[in-house]
Amino acid sequence: MAPRGFTGSQAAQGLGWLLRAKHDGLLREPLPDKWVELINCLDDKKRERLIGELSLDKDDVTDLKC
């Protein structure tokens, strides 16, 4: 049984602290190179699709952010 005055909110906060302590190192690791390559490929494909949909000239679009 939980101590008197102990709330669900406090339990959730304590669980959050435990999970962060356990996984903090993993969260700070860089993404694997293959994931970065995949993300860049998807960004390029999305950029190309948007350029085509908007009938833009590739030379006029240098910093299209997707």
Secondary structure, DSSP 8 states (H G I E B T S, - for coil): ---TT--HHHHHHHHHHHHHHHHHHHHTS---HHHHHHHHHHHHHHHHHHHHHTT--TTT-SS---
